[in-house]
Amino acid sequence: GLNDVIRSLVMSLRFGYGVKRILGFRFGYAGLGADPPAPPLELTPELAERIHEHGGTILGSSRGPQDVDEMVSTLENNNVGILFCIGGDGTLRGAQAIAEEVGERNLKIGVIGVPKTIDNDISFTDRSFGFVTAVSESRTAIYSAHTEAQGARNGIGLVKLMGRESGFIAAYASITNGDVNFCLIPEIRFTLDRFLEALQQRLENRRHAVVVVGEGAGQDLIEATGERDESGNIRFSDIGLFLKDRIQAYFKNKNMDVTLKYIDPSYTIRSMPANPHDSGFCLLLGHNAVHAGLCGKTNMAVGHWNNEFTHVPIPLAVSKRKQIDPNSRLWSNVLSCTGQPKELM
C-alpha cells in the first residue's frame, strides 16, 4: 500500500490544493541526509498515475538513524513546507524528532505521519494499511499447508507469518482460515512440552494438524542472537525453523512417523499490491494527511478509530505498542476457531 498512499498524497496535493512542487525523498530518512543515496524524485500526477497497481514503493526504504539536524537542514534548503512520513514506530519517532527540531529553529514546516505497519501494532489506531492485504494473502499459504497436511498420514503444516511483537496477522489469519489448529503469537507464552503434547494429541485424534506461528512468538525458548538491525531492533531467531526441528525431533523420539511441511510466505505477502479494501483505505489516509498538513497541523499521525479518521499526536502513537490482550474477545475467538488449549504452558 505504500505506492497507494504516495499516489493519494500527490493527487490530493496537486488537484485538491494546487501544489505544483512535490518531492519524494529516496530511501527513507537516508534521502534527507547530507549525503543522500539518490536525489529527490519530483512526484507529478503523470508519474504517480499507475503506481498503485504495483507492490513495494517507488521511493524505496531504509533502516537506521540519521542526523536530525542534517535532515531539517535538507528540508529548509529545499523549501519544503510539509513533510509526510510514511512508516512504522521507528519512522514516527523520527518524524517526532524532526518536528521538535523544526520547532527549535522556529521554521514553518509541518510534519505529518501516515502509520505503516502490516503488523497493525501502532497504538490509538484500530488498523494500519496493508494489514487486511497481509491477512488475505496468508490464505494461500495456510490453504497449502492444510492441503499438504491432509494428504499425508500424521501430516503437519507449519506456517510462519509476520508479527514481531504483535500477533494480529497470525490471529486474524487463523480466524479467517478455519483450517488452523494452533495459533502461536508473541503475546501468549507457551512451552515446548505442552505444545508438543497437544500437537501429538491432535494427530492421534485427527491425523493432521496446521500450525500458524507469528515471527516473534516463542523467542524465550530460543537462544538469542544478540544482534540488532540498523534501527536498533533485536534480530529475532527464526521460530519457524526452530519449531520445525523440535517437532520432528519430538516425534522421532516417540517413534511416530510424521510428515511436516514448513512454509514461510513473509516477503511474498509483504511485496503484494494492496487489495481493493486496503487501496481505498490508503486513498483516504492520504487525503486526510494532506488536509491535516494544509490546515497547519504538525507532529501528528493520521489514525482511524470507530470508522472515523483521527489526528493522533505522534508522541501518543509511539508511547506503547498495540498488542493482543489474552483476555480479549479477539483471542477468545482464536481459541474457539482453532480448538487449541487455552493454556500451553
DRENDRENVO-995499 format. One record per residue (C-alpha): chain; x, y negated, z negated. Coordinates in steps of 0.1 Angstrom, whole numbers. Example, Ala and Ser with C-alpha at 12.3 -4.5 7.8 and 13.67 -1.06 7.14 Angstrom:
! residues 2
+--------+-------+-------+-------+
| chaine |    xx |    yy |    zz |
+--------+-------+-------+-------+
|      A |   123 |    45 |   -78 |
|      A |   137 |    11 |   -71 |
+--------+-------+-------+-------+
This chain:
! residues 345
+--------+-------+-------+-------+
| chaine |    xx |    yy |    zz |
+--------+-------+-------+-------+
|      A |     0 |     0 |     0 |
|      A |    30 |   -24 |    -1 |
|      A |    25 |   -33 |    36 |
|      A |   -12 |   -38 |    30 |
|      A |    -5 |   -64 |     2 |
|      A |    21 |   -82 |    23 |
|      A |    -3 |   -84 |    52 |
|      A |   -31 |   -97 |    29 |
|      A |    -8 |  -124 |    14 |
|      A |     4 |  -136 |    49 |
|      A |   -31 |  -137 |    64 |
|      A |   -47 |  -154 |    33 |
|      A |   -19 |  -180 |    31 |
|      A |   -20 |  -188 |    68 |
|      A |   -57 |  -187 |    76 |
|      A |   -71 |  -195 |    42 |
|      A |   -48 |  -223 |    32 |
|      A |   -29 |  -233 |    64 |
|      A |     5 |  -224 |    50 |
|      A |    28 |  -222 |    80 |
|      A |    61 |  -211 |    65 |
|      A |    61 |  -177 |    47 |
|      A |    94 |  -160 |    38 |
|      A |    98 |  -123 |    29 |
|      A |   129 |  -118 |     8 |
|      A |   145 |   -84 |    18 |
|      A |   152 |   -56 |    -6 |
|      A |   135 |   -69 |   -37 |
|      A |   153 |   -93 |   -61 |
|      A |   186 |   -85 |   -43 |
|      A |   173 |  -106 |   -15 |
|      A |   172 |  -136 |   -39 |
|      A |   208 |  -132 |   -50 |
|      A |   237 |  -154 |   -39 |
|      A |   249 |  -127 |   -15 |
|      A |   217 |  -110 |    -2 |
|      A |   219 |   -77 |    17 |
|      A |   199 |   -93 |    45 |
|      A |   185 |  -128 |    53 |
|      A |   148 |  -136 |    45 |
|      A |   123 |  -124 |    71 |
|      A |    99 |  -150 |    84 |
|      A |    64 |  -135 |    80 |
|      A |    40 |  -145 |   107 |
|      A |     5 |  -132 |   113 |
|      A |    17 |  -116 |   145 |
|      A |    44 |   -97 |   127 |
|      A |    21 |   -86 |    98 |
|      A |    -9 |   -78 |   120 |
|      A |    -5 |   -40 |   121 |
|      A |    19 |   -33 |    92 |
|      A |    -9 |   -19 |    70 |
|      A |   -11 |    11 |    93 |
|      A |    23 |    23 |    81 |
|      A |    36 |    35 |    47 |
|      A |    66 |    20 |    29 |
|      A |    74 |   -17 |    32 |
|      A |    88 |   -38 |    60 |
|      A |   107 |   -58 |    34 |
|      A |   125 |   -29 |    17 |
|      A |   130 |   -25 |   -21 |
|      A |   158 |   -22 |   -46 |
|      A |   166 |   -15 |   -82 |
|      A |   189 |   -32 |  -106 |
|      A |   191 |   -66 |  -123 |
|      A |   200 |   -98 |  -105 |
|      A |   212 |  -131 |  -119 |
|      A |   182 |  -152 |  -127 |
|      A |   200 |  -185 |  -123 |
|      A |   210 |  -174 |   -87 |
|      A |   175 |  -163 |   -78 |
|      A |   159 |  -195 |   -89 |
|      A |   186 |  -215 |   -70 |
|      A |   177 |  -195 |   -39 |
|      A |   141 |  -204 |   -43 |
|      A |   149 |  -240 |   -48 |
|      A |   173 |  -241 |   -18 |
|      A |   146 |  -225 |     4 |
|      A |   119 |  -250 |    -7 |
|      A |    97 |  -221 |   -20 |
|      A |    66 |  -233 |   -37 |
|      A |    52 |  -199 |   -48 |
|      A |    69 |  -166 |   -53 |
|      A |    48 |  -135 |   -50 |
|      A |    64 |  -105 |   -68 |
|      A |    50 |   -70 |   -59 |
|      A |    63 |   -43 |   -83 |
|      A |    60 |   -24 |  -115 |
|      A |    71 |   -30 |  -150 |
|      A |   107 |   -40 |  -141 |
|      A |    96 |   -63 |  -113 |
|      A |    71 |   -80 |  -135 |
|      A |    98 |   -85 |  -162 |
|      A |   120 |  -101 |  -136 |
|      A |    91 |  -123 |  -125 |
|      A |    87 |  -134 |  -161 |
|      A |   124 |  -143 |  -164 |
|      A |   122 |  -163 |  -131 |
|      A |    91 |  -182 |  -143 |
|      A |   108 |  -191 |  -175 |
|      A |   139 |  -203 |  -157 |
|      A |   118 |  -223 |  -134 |
|      A |   101 |  -239 |  -164 |
|      A |   135 |  -247 |  -180 |
|      A |   145 |  -265 |  -148 |
|      A |   111 |  -282 |  -146 |
|      A |   107 |  -270 |  -110 |
|      A |    74 |  -268 |   -91 |
|      A |    75 |  -232 |   -83 |
|      A |    47 |  -208 |   -91 |
|      A |    53 |  -171 |   -99 |
|      A |    25 |  -146 |   -92 |
|      A |    28 |  -109 |   -98 |
|      A |    10 |   -81 |   -80 |
|      A |    13 |   -49 |  -101 |
|      A |    26 |   -19 |   -80 |
|      A |    30 |    15 |   -96 |
|      A |    13 |    47 |   -84 |
|      A |    17 |    59 |  -120 |
|      A |   -11 |    35 |  -129 |
|      A |     8 |    26 |  -161 |
|      A |     5 |   -12 |  -162 |
|      A |   -14 |   -24 |  -193 |
|      A |   -45 |   -46 |  -191 |
|      A |   -54 |   -35 |  -156 |
|      A |   -76 |    -4 |  -150 |
|      A |   -58 |     7 |  -118 |
|      A |   -29 |    -3 |   -96 |
|      A |   -28 |     0 |   -58 |
|      A |   -15 |    33 |   -44 |
|      A |   -29 |    53 |   -73 |
|      A |   -60 |    65 |   -55 |
|      A |   -40 |    74 |   -24 |
|      A |   -15 |    94 |   -46 |
|      A |   -43 |   114 |   -62 |
|      A |   -59 |   120 |   -29 |
|      A |   -27 |   132 |   -12 |
|      A |   -19 |   155 |   -41 |
|      A |   -48 |   177 |   -30 |
|      A |   -28 |   192 |    -1 |
|      A |     0 |   203 |   -25 |
|      A |   -25 |   217 |   -51 |
|      A |   -46 |   234 |   -24 |
|      A |   -14 |   251 |   -10 |
|      A |    -3 |   261 |   -45 |
|      A |   -37 |   277 |   -52 |
|      A |   -38 |   295 |   -18 |
|      A |    -3 |   309 |   -24 |
|      A |   -11 |   320 |   -59 |
|      A |   -44 |   337 |   -49 |
|      A |   -26 |   356 |   -21 |
|      A |    -2 |   374 |   -45 |
|      A |    -7 |   396 |   -75 |
|      A |     2 |   376 |  -105 |
|      A |     7 |   346 |   -83 |
|      A |    17 |   312 |   -98 |
|      A |    15 |   279 |   -80 |
|      A |    36 |   252 |   -97 |
|      A |    32 |   216 |   -86 |
|      A |    53 |   186 |   -99 |
|      A |    37 |   152 |   -95 |
|      A |    50 |   117 |  -102 |
|      A |    44 |   102 |  -136 |
|      A |    75 |    93 |  -157 |
|      A |    58 |    82 |  -189 |
|      A |    21 |    83 |  -180 |
|      A |     3 |   113 |  -166 |
|      A |   -26 |    97 |  -148 |
|      A |   -18 |   112 |  -114 |
|      A |   -15 |   147 |  -128 |
|      A |   -47 |   143 |  -149 |
|      A |   -69 |   129 |  -121 |
|      A |   -54 |   154 |   -96 |
|      A |   -64 |   182 |  -119 |
|      A |   -99 |   169 |  -123 |
|      A |  -104 |   163 |   -85 |
|      A |   -89 |   197 |   -77 |
|      A |  -109 |   223 |   -95 |
|      A |   -82 |   249 |   -90 |
|      A |   -58 |   237 |  -117 |
|      A |   -54 |   259 |  -148 |
|      A |   -27 |   240 |  -167 |
|      A |   -20 |   202 |  -166 |
|      A |    11 |   191 |  -184 |
|      A |    17 |   154 |  -189 |
|      A |    43 |   132 |  -207 |
|      A |    18 |   120 |  -234 |
|      A |     9 |   156 |  -247 |
|      A |    38 |   176 |  -261 |
|      A |    39 |   214 |  -256 |
|      A |    62 |   242 |  -265 |
|      A |    75 |   268 |  -240 |
|      A |    65 |   297 |  -262 |
|      A |    29 |   286 |  -265 |
|      A |    26 |   275 |  -228 |
|      A |    41 |   308 |  -215 |
|      A |    19 |   329 |  -238 |
|      A |   -12 |   310 |  -225 |
|      A |     1 |   314 |  -189 |
|      A |     5 |   352 |  -194 |
|      A |   -30 |   355 |  -208 |
|      A |   -44 |   336 |  -178 |
|      A |   -26 |   360 |  -154 |
|      A |   -38 |   391 |  -173 |
|      A |   -73 |   378 |  -171 |
|      A |   -74 |   363 |  -135 |
|      A |   -42 |   375 |  -118 |
|      A |   -33 |   340 |  -106 |
|      A |   -27 |   305 |  -120 |
|      A |   -20 |   269 |  -109 |
|      A |     2 |   246 |  -130 |
|      A |     4 |   209 |  -124 |
|      A |    32 |   190 |  -143 |
|      A |    40 |   153 |  -144 |
|      A |    76 |   145 |  -139 |
|      A |    81 |   131 |  -174 |
|      A |    65 |   159 |  -192 |
|      A |    85 |   182 |  -215 |
|      A |   116 |   161 |  -215 |
|      A |   122 |   170 |  -251 |
|      A |   126 |   206 |  -240 |
|      A |   155 |   199 |  -216 |
|      A |   190 |   188 |  -222 |
|      A |   191 |   150 |  -215 |
|      A |   212 |   139 |  -185 |
|      A |   225 |   109 |  -204 |
|      A |   224 |    89 |  -171 |
|      A |   205 |    58 |  -162 |
|      A |   195 |    44 |  -129 |
|      A |   203 |     9 |  -116 |
|      A |   174 |    -6 |  -135 |
|      A |   185 |    10 |  -168 |
|      A |   158 |    36 |  -168 |
|      A |   168 |    70 |  -182 |
|      A |   172 |    96 |  -154 |
|      A |   149 |   124 |  -163 |
|      A |   158 |   161 |  -159 |
|      A |   137 |   180 |  -134 |
|      A |   109 |   195 |  -154 |
|      A |    96 |   213 |  -123 |
|      A |   128 |   233 |  -117 |
|      A |   132 |   239 |  -154 |
|      A |    97 |   254 |  -157 |
|      A |   102 |   274 |  -126 |
|      A |   133 |   290 |  -140 |
|      A |   118 |   295 |  -175 |
|      A |    86 |   311 |  -162 |
|      A |   105 |   335 |  -140 |
|      A |   129 |   345 |  -169 |
|      A |   100 |   349 |  -193 |
|      A |    80 |   373 |  -171 |
|      A |   112 |   392 |  -161 |
|      A |   118 |   398 |  -198 |
|      A |    82 |   410 |  -201 |
|      A |    87 |   434 |  -172 |
|      A |    58 |   417 |  -155 |
|      A |    61 |   410 |  -118 |
|      A |    51 |   375 |  -107 |
|      A |    53 |   355 |   -75 |
|      A |    60 |   319 |   -81 |
|      A |    58 |   291 |   -55 |
|      A |    71 |   257 |   -65 |
|      A |    60 |   226 |   -47 |
|      A |    74 |   190 |   -52 |
|      A |    55 |   166 |   -29 |
|      A |    65 |   134 |   -48 |
|      A |    82 |   114 |   -20 |
|      A |    58 |   128 |     7 |
|      A |    30 |   114 |   -13 |
|      A |    47 |    81 |   -21 |
|      A |    55 |    74 |    16 |
|      A |    20 |    78 |    29 |
|      A |     0 |    48 |    42 |
|      A |   -27 |    36 |    18 |
|      A |   -61 |    54 |    23 |
|      A |   -91 |    32 |    31 |
|      A |  -101 |    27 |    -6 |
|      A |   -66 |    16 |   -16 |
|      A |   -62 |    -5 |    16 |
|      A |   -93 |   -25 |     7 |
|      A |   -81 |   -29 |   -28 |
|      A |   -48 |   -42 |   -16 |
|      A |   -65 |   -67 |     6 |
|      A |   -85 |   -82 |   -23 |
|      A |   -54 |   -81 |   -46 |
|      A |   -35 |  -102 |   -20 |
|      A |   -64 |  -127 |   -16 |
|      A |   -67 |  -131 |   -54 |
|      A |   -29 |  -136 |   -58 |
|      A |   -30 |  -163 |   -32 |
|      A |   -60 |  -181 |   -48 |
|      A |   -42 |  -180 |   -81 |
|      A |   -10 |  -193 |   -67 |
|      A |   -26 |  -221 |   -48 |
|      A |   -46 |  -234 |   -78 |
|      A |   -14 |  -238 |   -98 |
|      A |   -12 |  -206 |  -119 |
|      A |    22 |  -191 |  -128 |
|      A |    38 |  -163 |  -149 |
|      A |     7 |  -142 |  -143 |
|      A |    -2 |  -110 |  -126 |
|      A |   -35 |  -101 |  -107 |
|      A |   -53 |   -74 |  -127 |
|      A |   -85 |   -55 |  -123 |
|      A |  -109 |   -48 |  -151 |
|      A |  -146 |   -38 |  -152 |
|      A |  -149 |   -43 |  -114 |
|      A |  -135 |   -78 |  -116 |
|      A |  -102 |   -92 |  -106 |
|      A |   -84 |  -109 |  -135 |
|      A |   -55 |  -131 |  -143 |
|      A |   -32 |  -113 |  -168 |
|      A |    -2 |  -132 |  -184 |
|      A |    29 |  -113 |  -174 |
|      A |    42 |  -111 |  -210 |
|      A |     9 |   -93 |  -219 |
|      A |    11 |   -70 |  -189 |
|      A |    46 |   -58 |  -198 |
|      A |    40 |   -57 |  -236 |
|      A |    34 |   -20 |  -236 |
|      A |    30 |     9 |  -211 |
|      A |    -5 |    22 |  -204 |
|      A |    -8 |    59 |  -213 |
|      A |   -34 |    86 |  -216 |
|      A |   -49 |    88 |  -251 |
|      A |   -50 |   125 |  -262 |
|      A |   -84 |   118 |  -278 |
|      A |   -99 |   100 |  -247 |
|      A |  -127 |   112 |  -226 |
|      A |  -102 |   115 |  -197 |
|      A |   -81 |   141 |  -214 |
|      A |  -112 |   159 |  -227 |
|      A |  -124 |   161 |  -191 |
|      A |   -90 |   176 |  -180 |
|      A |   -92 |   202 |  -207 |
|      A |  -127 |   211 |  -196 |
|      A |  -118 |   213 |  -159 |
|      A |   -86 |   234 |  -164 |
|      A |   -98 |   256 |  -193 |
|      A |   -63 |   253 |  -209 |
|      A |   -60 |   255 |  -247 |
|      A |   -63 |   221 |  -264 |
|      A |   -30 |   227 |  -282 |
|      A |     0 |   241 |  -265 |
|      A |    23 |   235 |  -295 |
+--------+-------+-------+-------+
